Amino acid sequence: MQNRLKDSGLLKIVVLDGYTLNPGDLSWVELDSFGEVTFYDRTLPDQIIPRAAGCEIVITNKTPLSRDTMRLLPSMKYIGVLATGYNVVDIPAASENGIVVTNIPAYGTQSVAQMVFAHLLGICQRVSAHNEAVQNGEWTSKPDFCFWNHPLMELAGKTMGIVGMGRIGQAVARIAIAMEMKIIAMDPDPKMELAGENLRFAGLDELLGTSDVITLHCPLNEASRGFINRKTIALMKNGVILINTSRGQLIVEKDLAEALKSGKVLAAGLDVLQTEPPPDDHPLLHLPNCIITPHIAWAPREARLRLFNIAIENLRSFLAGNPVNVVS
């Protein structure tokens, strides 16, 4: 593959939407060594064809590459997706056109697990809200040595339900067990060797009905799309906490908003939404018991550097004729 591409001259490479991976704190220099590279921070749908025309290598994160787009880009031989999820690419069309597509697995396991507990501890301790109260002078005006303006919750002894026990789910379980929580896990292919005194596998209904905290780590597919909805929320314990760092489409957002307003769900911590960025009238915005971060669980510099290094190795392996992390 390397010789076939390079025989035609200097490789032409385009990065369609590199800003989120590298807003300026990483270097693209290693990618430059492969050929003539053009970088774009963002690419709108009508800009894809002119920007990628004549390029053998196309790098994308969230810019979609459809069947029609591929038909109009006959030079394209490789698509490198700068993410684990690759639904932005029409995989059957890529296969039919002989285009190799790769993704980036397992680069952000610890970062995403860390974000789960950032949300969970934010809900249980309300550190930001209490700091704001102190900065606003509320502590100085109190007659006692302490005060709190939100309920506080201890996690030890609580039950965490983990939906999806892949790498991230397992990392979350390890942290939760270290905090003396008990784990109920659900996975279509349960790894029973993980079960033990503090972790057991169960079906979805039991997980929903017995968990104090539920965290989602499952892939988005037709079976999981919208599976957190009015009916499944009704099966949950009153006062449950819901965390989602996976995919926004797993949740029917208007149903969750109703549950948050009624108190059925005590609080939610979300790093993902169905539409990103969300519209002004999004049903979950401005709810005091819904903490939303802007899809940044993956974004610590260490995780992005791992992602970039894997992307470089994916391309290097493809050009050497031994592609890895292939999804097409």
C-alpha positions in Angstrom: 0.0 0.0 0.0 2.8 2.4 0.9 4.5 2.0 -2.5 1.3 2.2 -4.5 0.4 5.5 -2.9 3.8 7.0 -2.9 4.4 6.1 -6.6 1.9 8.8 -7.5 4.0 11.5 -5.7 3.8 13.2 -2.4 0.9 12.0 -0.3 -1.9 14.5 0.1 -3.5 14.5 3.5 -6.3 16.6 4.9 -7.4 17.0 8.5 -11.0 18.2 8.3 -11.7 19.1 11.9 -8.6 19.1 14.0 -9.4 21.8 16.6 -11.0 19.7 19.3 -8.1 17.3 19.3 -5.5 20.0 19.1 -6.6 23.5 20.1 -3.0 24.5 20.2 -1.4 22.5 23.0 -0.2 19.6 20.8 2.0 19.5 17.7 1.0 18.1 14.3 4.6 17.9 13.2 4.7 14.1 13.2 1.8 14.0 10.7 3.7 16.4 8.4 6.3 13.7 7.9 3.9 11.5 5.9 3.2 14.0 3.1 1.6 17.3 2.2 -0.9 18.0 5.0 -3.7 20.6 5.1 -5.3 21.4 8.4 -8.7 22.8 9.1 -10.1 23.5 12.5 -13.7 22.8 11.3 -15.3 21.8 8.0 -18.9 22.4 7.1 -20.8 19.8 5.0 -20.5 21.8 1.8 -16.8 22.3 2.3 -15.9 18.6 2.5 -15.6 17.9 -1.2 -13.4 20.9 -2.2 -11.2 20.5 0.9 -10.6 16.7 0.5 -10.5 16.6 -3.3 -7.4 14.8 -4.5 -6.4 13.6 -1.0 -5.5 10.0 -0.5 -5.7 10.3 3.3 -8.6 12.0 5.1 -8.6 12.6 8.8 -11.9 13.3 10.5 -13.3 13.5 14.0 -17.0 14.5 13.7 -17.1 15.7 10.0 -19.4 13.1 8.3 -18.2 11.1 5.3 -21.2 9.6 3.5 -21.6 7.3 0.5 -22.2 10.3 -1.8 -19.1 12.1 -0.5 -17.0 9.0 -1.1 -18.3 8.8 -4.6 -17.1 12.3 -5.3 -13.6 11.7 -3.7 -12.2 8.9 -5.9 -8.6 9.5 -4.6 -9.5 8.7 -1.0 -7.9 5.5 0.2 -7.9 5.9 3.9 -10.1 7.5 6.5 -8.6 8.0 10.0 -11.3 8.7 12.6 -9.9 10.7 15.5 -12.3 9.0 18.0 -13.5 5.6 19.2 -16.9 6.0 17.7 -17.0 5.9 13.9 -20.7 6.4 13.1 -19.7 9.6 11.1 -18.4 7.3 8.3 -20.6 5.2 6.1 -18.7 2.0 6.8 -20.4 -0.2 4.1 -19.8 2.4 1.5 -16.1 2.6 2.5 -15.7 -1.1 2.3 -17.4 -1.2 -1.2 -15.0 1.5 -2.4 -11.9 -0.2 -0.9 -11.3 2.6 1.6 -9.7 1.6 4.9 -11.3 3.2 8.0 -9.6 3.1 11.4 -10.6 4.4 14.8 -8.9 5.1 18.1 -9.8 2.5 20.8 -9.0 2.7 24.5 -7.2 6.1 24.6 -9.4 7.7 27.2 -10.4 5.0 29.6 -9.0 6.6 32.7 -10.1 10.1 31.7 -13.7 9.1 31.2 -13.7 7.1 34.5 -12.3 10.2 36.2 -15.2 12.3 34.8 -17.8 9.9 36.1 -16.6 10.6 39.6 -16.1 14.3 39.0 -19.8 14.4 38.2 -20.8 12.0 41.0 -18.7 13.8 43.7 -20.0 17.1 42.3 -23.5 15.9 43.0 -22.7 14.4 46.4 -20.6 17.2 47.8 -21.6 20.3 45.8 -18.1 21.7 46.1 -18.6 24.4 43.5 -21.8 25.6 45.0 -20.3 25.7 48.5 -17.2 27.5 47.3 -19.4 30.1 45.6 -21.4 30.6 48.8 -18.1 31.1 50.7 -16.8 33.5 48.1 -20.1 35.4 48.3 -19.6 36.0 52.1 -22.2 33.5 53.4 -19.7 31.7 55.7 -18.4 34.9 57.3 -22.0 35.8 58.3 -22.8 32.4 59.9 -22.8 31.9 63.7 -21.5 28.4 63.4 -18.1 26.9 62.4 -19.7 25.2 59.3 -22.8 25.3 57.1 -24.1 23.6 54.0 -26.7 24.8 51.6 -27.2 21.5 49.7 -27.7 17.9 51.1 -24.4 16.0 51.3 -24.1 12.3 50.5 -21.6 9.6 51.5 -21.0 7.0 48.7 -19.6 4.2 50.9 -22.2 1.5 51.1 -24.2 2.7 48.2 -24.9 0.5 45.1 -23.6 1.6 41.7 -25.2 0.1 38.6 -22.9 0.0 35.6 -24.5 -0.5 32.2 -21.7 -1.8 30.0 -18.6 -3.5 31.4 -16.0 -2.8 28.8 -12.7 -1.1 29.6 -14.3 2.1 30.9 -17.0 0.3 32.9 -14.4 -1.9 34.5 -12.2 1.2 35.4 -15.3 2.9 36.9 -16.0 -0.3 38.9 -12.5 -0.3 40.4 -12.8 3.2 41.6 -16.2 2.6 43.0 -15.1 -0.5 44.9 -12.1 1.5 46.3 -14.7 4.0 47.6 -16.5 1.0 49.3 -19.4 1.0 46.9 -21.1 -2.2 45.8 -21.5 -2.9 42.1 -24.3 -4.3 40.0 -23.1 -4.7 36.4 -24.9 -5.5 33.2 -23.3 -6.5 29.9 -24.4 -8.6 27.0 -21.3 -10.7 27.4 -20.7 -10.7 31.1 -17.1 -11.5 32.1 -17.9 -13.6 35.1 -14.3 -13.6 36.3 -14.8 -10.0 37.3 -17.6 -11.0 39.8 -16.7 -11.1 43.4 -17.7 -9.9 46.9 -18.4 -6.4 45.7 -19.4 -6.9 42.1 -22.1 -9.1 40.6 -23.9 -9.2 37.2 -27.6 -8.8 36.9 -30.3 -8.0 34.3 -31.4 -4.5 33.4 -34.6 -4.5 35.5 -32.7 -5.6 38.7 -30.0 -3.1 38.1 -32.5 -0.3 37.6 -34.5 -1.2 40.7 -31.6 -1.6 43.2 -29.0 1.0 42.2 -28.5 4.2 44.0 -26.3 5.5 41.2 -26.5 4.4 37.6 -23.7 5.1 35.1 -23.9 4.4 31.3 -21.0 2.9 29.4 -22.6 1.0 26.6 -22.3 1.5 22.8 -25.0 3.3 20.9 -27.0 0.9 18.7 -30.6 0.3 17.9 -31.2 -1.7 21.1 -29.7 0.9 23.4 -31.0 4.1 21.7 -33.3 5.8 24.1 -33.3 3.0 26.6 -33.3 5.4 29.5 -36.9 6.7 29.1 -40.1 7.1 31.0 -40.7 3.4 31.4 -37.2 2.5 32.6 -36.9 5.5 34.8 -40.1 4.3 36.5 -38.3 1.1 37.4 -35.5 3.0 39.2 -35.3 3.7 42.9 -36.7 7.1 44.0 -33.8 9.5 44.4 -31.5 7.7 42.0 -28.4 9.5 40.5 -27.8 9.1 36.8 -24.4 9.6 35.1 -23.9 9.5 31.3 -20.5 9.9 29.8 -21.2 7.6 26.8 -23.7 8.8 24.2 -26.5 11.4 24.5 -28.8 9.3 22.4 -29.0 6.6 25.1 -31.4 8.9 27.0 -34.8 10.3 26.0 -34.0 13.7 27.3 -37.5 15.1 27.9 -38.3 12.0 30.0 -35.2 12.6 32.1 -36.1 16.3 32.5 -39.6 15.3 33.8 -38.0 12.9 36.3 -35.5 15.5 37.5 -38.3 18.0 38.0 -40.4 15.5 40.0 -37.5 14.3 42.1 -37.8 10.7 40.9 -34.2 11.2 39.7 -32.3 13.1 42.4 -29.7 14.4 40.1 -28.0 13.7 36.7 -24.4 14.3 35.6 -24.1 14.4 31.8 -21.1 14.9 29.6 -23.0 14.1 26.4 -26.3 15.2 24.9 -28.3 14.2 21.8 -27.5 17.5 20.1 -24.1 19.0 20.6 -23.9 21.9 21.2 -27.5 22.0 22.5 -30.2 24.5 21.5 -31.2 27.2 23.9 -34.5 25.5 24.6 -32.9 22.1 25.5 -35.1 20.5 28.2 -32.2 19.7 30.5 -30.6 23.1 30.5 -31.0 25.3 33.6 -32.3 22.5 35.8 -30.5 22.9 39.2 -30.2 19.2 39.7 -28.7 18.5 36.3 -24.9 19.0 35.9 -23.8 19.2 32.3 -20.3 19.4 31.0 -19.6 20.0 27.2 -18.4 16.6 26.1 -15.0 16.8 27.7 -14.5 13.5 29.5 -12.2 12.5 26.6 -10.3 15.8 26.6 -7.5 15.9 29.2 -4.2 16.6 27.4 -2.8 13.2 28.3 -5.8 11.4 26.7 -5.6 13.6 23.6 -1.9 12.9 23.2 -2.5 9.2 23.4 -5.3 9.6 20.8 -2.9 11.5 18.5 -0.1 8.9 18.9 -2.5 6.0 18.1 -3.7 8.0 15.0 -0.1 8.3 13.8 0.5 4.6 14.4 -2.7 3.7 12.5 -1.6 5.7 9.5 1.9 4.4 9.6 0.6 0.8 9.8 -1.7 1.4 6.9 1.1 2.8 4.7 3.2 -0.2 5.6 0.5 -2.5 4.3 -0.5 -3.8 7.8 -3.5 -1.7 8.9 -4.5 -1.9 12.5 -7.7 -0.7 14.4 -9.6 -1.2 11.1 -13.4 -0.8 11.3 -14.3 -1.0 7.6 
